[in-house]
Amino acid sequence: MEDIFETDEFRTNPEKFILPSVAINNVIFGFDDNKVKVLLLRTVYSDKWTLPGGFVMREDELITSAERLLRMFTGLGDSVFLKLFGVFGAVNRAEKERELFFSHQFELENFNYDFFLSRFVVLGYFALVQYQQVSPLSDDVRQCEWFDLESVPELTFDHNLIIETAIKELRFQLNYLPVGYNLLPEEFPLKSLQKIYETILGKKLDRGNFNRKILSYDILDKKEKFYSGAAHKAPFMYSFNKEKYFNALENGLDGF
């Protein structure tokens, strides 16, 4: 399906394939080195980074298009946790980038500038993925990289706002979403789970209180200690008891 976007027919008659004025941006969250990260994209058309995104195919459900874009940029299948969290449609949301892009005047032959210059309303989806399983898409036109949330640069369009809104939604729904289950590997130390909660909540948590609280939910299975060879004390590893965890999320955790 992605090959359609490279054809002359798509460039000249895009409305034949996609819904006009509707687009999707995916905020793809991962976790590595005790930091929550977001996947960003940069193309040869701009020095700024942007969120991965694209169009809605006419024959697709909205979630199908969001899954297709996720698969395109990460290589992951359709089993990834993906949730619609917002709609972004300010009148002037794309003016600066539109002017910058077309000031270069690439002058693509038979390119439908009027269509692609029109106003697009964006549906925001966030995804929670296993960092180690992602193969970010990079080629001659696009470059994909992970950024720590605290190091996200100024992005194109209103994409900084989209990320901020996604985090707010995560914070609001934190006690009902399988955030740790989707971001962490199968086995992990409690410190990693605490770092995820701290990043989303935007505040530091006392380690002792966090450990007591999370263990009181009885949603984790204790594993062997992890010996890295370092001088510090080896931590116990844990894994989520999937049945207990998802049952607890139905009623919501008590929070921190």
N, C-alpha and C positions, 0 to 999 in steps of 0.2 A: 504493500500500500504506500510506503514512503516514497517509492520511485515515481509516483504520480506527481509529487511536488517538484521534480526535476524536469518535467516535460514542458515543451512549448505550449501545449494545450492548456496546462494549468496556469501558466503565466499570462496567457491571453484571455482565458475564459474560466477563471477560478470559481465563479459562482456555480458552475456546473458540478463541482465536486464538494464544495464546502458551504456552510451556512454563512451568509454575509453578516458582518458586524458582530460575530460571536467568536471568542477565542478562549483558550484555557492556559493557565499557568500553574505548574506544579511546584510546591514548596517541598523539597525532598530532604527530610531530616535523617541524619545518621549519627552514630556515636563511636568515637575512637579516641584513645589516649585520654580518657576521662573528660572528653569535651563533646558537647552536642555540636554537630556540623550541619551545614546546608550546602546543597549542590548548586553551583552557579555555572553559567554559560557565557562565553564571549565569542563574538564572530568577527570576521575581517571587516565588517561594516562599521564597527564602533570600538572605541577604546574602553568603553564601560562594560561591566559585567551585567548580566541579566538572569532572570529566572528561566529555566527550561519551559517551553510552551509551544503552542501551535494552534491549529484550527480544529473545528468540529466538522467531521465528514457528514454529508447529508443523510447517509443511510445509517449512521451510528447513533446509539444512545450517548448521552453526555458522558456517562461513566466509561463507556467503551473508548471514547476519544481520549479521556484522561489516562486510561490504562495503556493505550497505544503510545502516548507520549512518554509515559513513565518507562515503558519497555524500551523505547527508542533511545532514551538518554542513560539508562542504567543497565539494560540487559536483563532485568528481572521480569518474572512472569506476572500473571494476573492475581496471584494470591497475596500480594503486598497490601498492607492496610492503607487505604486511600479514602479520604473524606472531604466532601465539599464543605468549605468553611466561610466563603464570602463571595460577593459580587462587586466588581469595581468598574465604574463607568463614568467617572468625572469627565466633563466636556473637554477639558484641556489636558487630560492625563498623558497624552502622547505628543503634544505640540513640539517640544524642544527636540526630541529624538527624531521625529518625523522630518523636521527641518534639517537636522544634522545629517541624517541618512541621505536625503535626496539633494543636499547641497553638494555631495560628492559627484552626483550625476553619473552614475555608472552607465546610464543610457542602455539598459538591456533592451535588446530588440524584441518587439512585439510583447512588451510588458504592460500589464493593465495597472498603470499607476493610480488611476482614479479609485479602483477597488481597494487596493492595499493602503491608500492614503485615507480611506474613510474611517469613521469612528468605530472602534471595537469595544464591546462590553466584555470584560474578562471574568470568567469563573475561576475562583481560586480553590485548588485542592491541595491538601497536605498529605504527604506519604511518610510512613515510618518504616525505614528499611535497615537491613543488616549491612553495615558499612563494608565488611569484608567480602560481601557477595556482589558488590556493585562494580561494574566495569564502565566507568564514565565514558560517554561517547566523545571522541575527539577525532577530527579529520582536518583536511586542508582549509575548511571554512569555519569550523567550530572547535572550541576548546572548552572542556568541562573540568572543573576542579572543585574540591571540597574547601569550604571556608568555615573556620570557627565562628559561632554566632556573634561573639563579641568583636570579630574582625571583619564583618561584612562591610565592603566599601560602598560608596554612593553608586546606586544601580540605575539602570535606564527606567524610563516611564515612572510608574508609582510602585516599583517592585520592593523598595524598602518598606513602604506602607503595607504591602501584601504580606511580607515576612512578619512584620510586627503584629498584624492582625491574626496570622496563623498561630503565633506564640500565645497571644491572648486567648484564642480559642482553646489551645492545648491547656493553658492554665485553668480556664473555666471548666473544662471537661476532664481534668487530670484524674479525678477520683473515679471516673467511669470508662476511661480508655486504657487499653493494654499497651501503654507507652513503653514500659520496661521490657515487656515480652517481645515487642517488635524491634526495639533498638539494640538490645543486648544479645551477646552470643548465648549459647545454651547454658553455659556455666559462667558465673561472674562473682566478684567480691561485692559485698554490700556497699563499699565505697563508690563503686561505679553507679549503682542504682541511686545513691544519694546525690551524685553529681548531676544526674539527669533531672531529678526533682529540683535541685538548687537552680539549675539553668532555667528551667521552665517557670519556676516560681519567682525567680529574680532575687533570691535572698539566700544567705547562708543558714544551714541547719546544724544544730548540735549533733555530733555523730552518735553519742550515746543515746540520746532521745530518739533519733531517727531509727537506730538499730532496734531499740525496744519496740517502737511503734510498728515498724514494718514486720517484725517477727511475730508480733501479737496477732496479726491478721491470719497467721497460719496458711500462707499462700506460697511459702518457699520450702524447698527440700534442701537440707544441708548436705554438702559433699565433702570431699577431701580438701586438705589444705593445699594451697598453691605455693610451691617452693621455686622461687626465681633465682636463688643463689645470692640475692642481695642480703645486706646485713640486717634489714628491718624484719620484724616478726612476720611470719608467713600467715596470710589471711585464709580463713575458710572460704570455700567457694559455695555458691548456691545456685539453684535452678528453680524456675517457676513450676509449681504444681498446677498444670494447665486447668484441670477441672475446678480446683478450689479457687484459683485466681479469677477465672471468668465468672464463676458463681458469685464471688465477692464483688466483682465489678458491676453486676446487675443491680445490686443495692447501693453501690458506691462505697469507696473506702472513706474513713473518717477524715482523711487529710492531714496536713502537717502545718 
